[in-house]
Amino acid sequence: MCLFENVLGVSIEDIEFALYGQIPWADFWLNPRRLRGSDFLMRWSQGVWSEDRLTQAVNLTGKYFVLPYGPSGTAPDDNVRAFELYFERLEKAGLNEIKRPDLLVFSKSDEPYILQTVERLGGIPELPFIPEDKPLIQALLARAVVAVECENSLWKAGQMPDYGSELRPQRRLGGQPGLKKNAVLPTVIIKQEDRERLMDWQRKAGIPIHIWHVFYDMAFGLSLSDAETLIETGRIEPTVQTFQAPGGAVSRKVIYKFYYHYAYPLGESTEEPRLIADHIVDRNGHILPFVRFEGGQLRLRAEALQVIDELSRSRS
């Protein structure tokens, strides 16, 4: 599966908006990917929105600021065709197997130096194409407080049925705390394929990675190292899910769902986003409608700021 389709892949169980019947989606051709429903464009829009909310929340602290770093964070965010071409360029450069975190967090005092360095590197969109052994990239990484991998879910976390449930000993977990297998609650998710590559990046870069998972109304954070401990001790078991790509290709992937109980409160919504009806018209006149996320605001929780402060002190 190509990088573009892998990035936009949607879990089958989350596909709720596909349209069937009147319009021959199998014939829809979008520059040049075949899209079979609006789920994939919603996934793209939602990802852009969630990273923007996280960036805004950190920047509003006045103590730290965020720099997009991985392909998802640096790719064009206002045109799906440009987004596709960006990932095609990554593949042609042989960089599709490299996994970099989406965001880097720096101290606000370092902002002028960081922005000047990024400008010398050719701008934010060029960062994923520059090898990390280059001196200027090393200069950036040396000042990073924490690296962030972003995830998001189309749920109001506070309304999920098992939100607030206590963890209890589970036989399948060898008596360790957990919930029933079919529990519906907020989780921080990591794909196995991302887990391995992110751990490799963390070891080489020497920068701690945290997973920040955004829901409609709140967000949670979990360090990659803590996630590894939870897996190794058997408190979190793997889950196999089926994913579908825009072109229709289906694949099975192992993911890990970490109960929010193991995460720290990252942020809470102070202003809900607007869900805007939008559409794309292809070169043949076909119309693909989707829902676009716009606006909203996330406030960083005191617990999250404390985590970043501690990471900053340890990196000094």
C-alpha positions in Angstrom: 0.0 0.0 0.0 1.4 3.4 -0.9 2.2 6.0 1.7 -0.7 8.3 0.8 -3.2 5.6 1.1 -1.6 4.3 4.3 -1.9 7.7 5.9 -5.5 8.1 5.0 -6.5 4.5 5.9 -9.6 4.3 8.1 -10.5 1.5 10.5 -13.4 -0.5 9.1 -15.3 -0.2 12.4 -15.0 3.6 12.1 -16.5 3.9 8.6 -19.9 5.2 9.2 -20.3 7.8 6.5 -19.8 5.9 3.2 -22.4 6.7 0.6 -23.8 4.0 -1.6 -26.4 3.6 -4.3 -27.1 6.7 -6.3 -23.5 7.6 -7.2 -21.0 5.1 -8.7 -18.2 5.7 -6.2 -16.1 2.9 -7.7 -15.8 5.1 -10.8 -14.8 8.2 -8.9 -11.3 9.4 -9.8 -9.6 12.0 -7.8 -6.2 13.1 -9.0 -5.8 10.1 -9.4 -6.9 8.1 -6.3 -10.3 6.3 -6.2 -12.3 7.4 -3.2 -15.2 5.2 -2.2 -16.8 7.5 0.4 -16.4 10.6 2.4 -14.7 8.8 5.3 -11.2 9.4 3.9 -11.6 13.1 3.3 -13.1 13.4 6.8 -10.0 11.5 8.1 -7.7 14.0 6.4 -9.7 17.0 7.6 -10.0 15.7 11.2 -6.2 15.0 11.3 -5.4 18.5 10.2 -7.9 20.0 12.7 -6.6 18.0 15.7 -2.9 18.9 15.1 -3.9 22.5 14.7 -5.8 22.4 18.1 -2.8 20.8 19.8 -0.4 23.4 18.3 -2.7 26.2 19.4 -3.0 24.9 22.9 0.7 24.6 23.5 1.4 28.0 21.9 -1.1 29.7 24.1 0.8 28.7 27.2 3.4 31.3 26.4 6.1 29.0 27.7 6.4 26.6 24.7 5.8 26.5 21.0 5.2 23.8 18.4 7.0 23.0 15.2 5.4 20.6 12.6 8.1 18.0 11.9 6.7 14.7 10.5 5.1 14.4 7.1 1.5 14.5 8.5 2.3 17.8 10.2 4.2 19.4 7.4 2.1 18.3 4.4 -0.3 20.8 2.7 -3.4 21.0 4.7 -5.8 22.9 2.4 -5.8 20.8 -0.8 -6.1 17.0 -0.9 -4.4 16.8 -4.3 -1.4 18.7 -3.0 -1.4 16.4 0.1 -1.3 13.4 -2.2 1.6 14.8 -4.3 3.5 15.6 -1.2 3.4 11.9 -0.1 4.2 10.7 -3.6 7.3 12.9 -3.4 8.3 11.3 -0.1 7.9 7.8 -1.6 10.1 8.8 -4.6 12.7 10.0 -2.3 12.7 6.6 -0.5 11.5 8.1 2.7 8.2 6.2 3.1 9.8 3.7 5.6 11.1 6.5 7.9 8.8 7.5 10.8 9.2 10.8 12.4 7.0 12.3 15.1 4.4 14.8 13.9 5.4 17.7 16.1 8.3 19.0 18.1 7.8 21.1 21.2 10.4 23.8 22.1 10.8 26.4 24.8 9.4 29.7 23.8 12.8 31.4 24.4 14.2 29.2 21.6 11.6 30.2 19.0 13.7 32.9 17.1 16.6 30.5 16.7 14.4 27.6 15.7 12.5 29.6 13.1 15.7 31.0 11.6 17.1 27.5 11.4 14.0 26.2 9.7 14.2 29.0 7.2 17.8 28.1 6.4 16.6 24.5 5.8 14.0 25.7 3.2 10.9 26.0 5.3 8.7 23.6 7.3 7.4 21.6 4.3 11.0 20.5 3.5 11.9 19.1 6.9 10.8 15.5 6.2 13.1 15.4 3.1 16.3 16.4 5.0 18.3 13.6 6.6 18.5 13.8 10.3 22.3 13.6 10.4 22.5 17.1 8.8 24.0 19.6 11.2 21.0 22.0 11.0 18.5 19.2 11.8 20.7 18.1 14.6 20.7 21.7 15.9 16.9 21.6 15.9 16.6 18.3 17.7 19.1 19.3 20.3 16.7 22.0 21.6 13.5 19.9 21.4 11.8 19.3 24.7 9.5 16.5 23.6 8.4 14.9 20.3 4.7 14.3 19.7 2.9 11.7 17.7 -0.7 12.8 17.1 -3.8 10.6 17.0 -7.5 11.5 16.9 -10.9 9.9 17.2 -14.4 10.9 16.2 -15.9 10.6 19.6 -17.0 12.8 22.5 -14.9 11.1 25.1 -17.0 12.2 28.1 -20.1 10.5 26.6 -18.5 7.1 25.8 -20.4 4.4 27.7 -17.5 3.2 29.9 -16.0 6.5 30.5 -15.5 6.7 34.3 -15.5 3.0 34.8 -12.9 1.6 37.2 -10.3 -0.9 36.1 -10.8 -4.3 37.7 -8.8 -7.5 37.7 -9.3 -9.4 34.4 -8.6 -13.1 33.9 -7.4 -12.6 30.3 -4.8 -10.2 31.7 -3.5 -12.6 34.3 -5.4 -10.8 37.1 -4.1 -7.4 36.1 -6.5 -4.4 36.0 -8.5 -3.8 32.9 -12.0 -3.7 31.5 -14.1 -6.1 29.4 -12.9 -6.6 25.9 -15.9 -4.8 24.3 -15.7 -1.8 26.6 -16.2 1.6 24.8 -14.1 4.3 26.4 -11.4 6.8 25.5 -8.1 5.2 24.6 -4.7 6.3 23.4 -4.0 4.3 20.2 -0.6 3.2 18.8 -0.3 1.1 15.7 2.3 -1.7 15.9 4.0 -0.5 12.7 4.3 3.0 14.2 5.4 1.7 17.6 8.5 -0.1 16.3 9.6 2.8 14.1 8.9 5.5 16.8 10.9 3.5 19.4 13.7 3.4 16.9 13.5 7.2 16.3 13.4 7.8 20.1 16.5 5.7 20.7 18.5 7.4 17.9 17.4 11.0 18.5 17.5 10.8 22.3 14.2 12.8 22.5 11.2 11.4 24.5 8.1 10.8 22.4 4.6 11.2 23.7 1.4 10.2 22.0 -1.3 12.9 22.2 -4.7 11.6 21.3 -7.4 14.2 20.6 -11.2 13.6 21.0 -13.9 16.0 20.2 -14.1 17.3 23.7 -10.8 16.4 25.4 -7.4 15.0 24.8 -5.0 12.5 26.6 -1.2 12.0 26.6 1.0 9.0 27.1 4.7 8.6 26.8 5.9 6.0 24.4 8.2 4.6 27.1 5.2 4.1 29.5 3.2 2.5 26.6 6.1 0.0 26.1 6.0 -0.9 29.8 2.3 -1.5 29.7 2.7 -3.8 26.7 5.7 -5.7 28.1 3.9 -6.3 31.5 0.8 -7.6 29.7 -1.5 -4.9 31.0 -2.4 -3.9 27.4 -2.9 -6.6 24.8 -2.8 -6.2 21.0 -5.9 -5.8 19.0 -6.2 -6.7 15.3 -8.2 -4.3 13.2 -9.1 -4.1 9.6 -8.3 -0.9 7.7 -9.5 0.3 4.4 -7.5 2.7 2.1 -9.1 5.3 -0.2 -8.5 3.0 -3.2 -10.4 0.2 -1.6 -7.4 -1.9 -0.5 -8.0 -3.7 2.8 -5.3 -4.6 5.3 -5.2 -6.0 8.9 -3.1 -4.2 11.4 -2.1 -4.8 15.0 -2.9 -1.8 17.3 -2.7 -1.1 21.0 -5.5 0.7 22.9 -4.3 2.2 26.1 -7.0 3.0 28.7 -7.1 6.7 29.4 -6.6 5.7 33.1 -2.9 5.1 32.2 -2.6 8.5 30.4 -2.4 12.0 31.7 -5.1 14.6 31.0 -3.8 16.6 28.1 -6.4 19.1 27.3 -10.1 20.0 27.3 -12.3 21.7 24.8 -13.2 25.3 25.6 -14.9 25.9 22.2 -16.4 23.2 20.0 -15.4 23.1 16.4 -17.9 23.7 13.6 -18.7 20.8 11.3 -18.9 22.4 7.8 -20.4 20.7 4.8 -17.8 20.7 2.0 -17.2 18.8 -1.3 -14.6 18.2 -4.0 -15.3 18.2 -7.7 -13.0 16.1 -9.8 -11.9 16.8 -13.4 -14.8 14.7 -14.7 -17.4 16.6 -12.8 -18.0 14.0 -10.1 -18.8 15.4 -6.6 -17.6 14.0 -3.4 -19.2 15.5 -0.2 -17.5 15.4 3.2 -17.6 17.1 6.5 -14.8 19.5 7.4 -13.7 20.5 10.9 -13.2 24.2 11.5 -12.4 26.3 14.6 -12.8 25.2 18.1 -10.2 25.5 20.9 -8.4 23.2 23.2 -6.9 24.3 26.5 -3.9 22.5 27.8 -4.5 21.0 31.3 -2.3 21.8 34.2 -1.2 18.2 34.4 0.0 18.3 30.8 2.0 21.5 31.4 3.6 19.9 34.4 4.7 16.9 32.3 6.2 19.3 29.7 7.9 21.3 32.4 9.5 18.2 33.9 10.7 17.1 30.4 12.1 20.6 29.8 14.1 20.4 33.1 15.4 16.9 32.3 16.5 18.1 28.8 18.4 21.2 30.2 
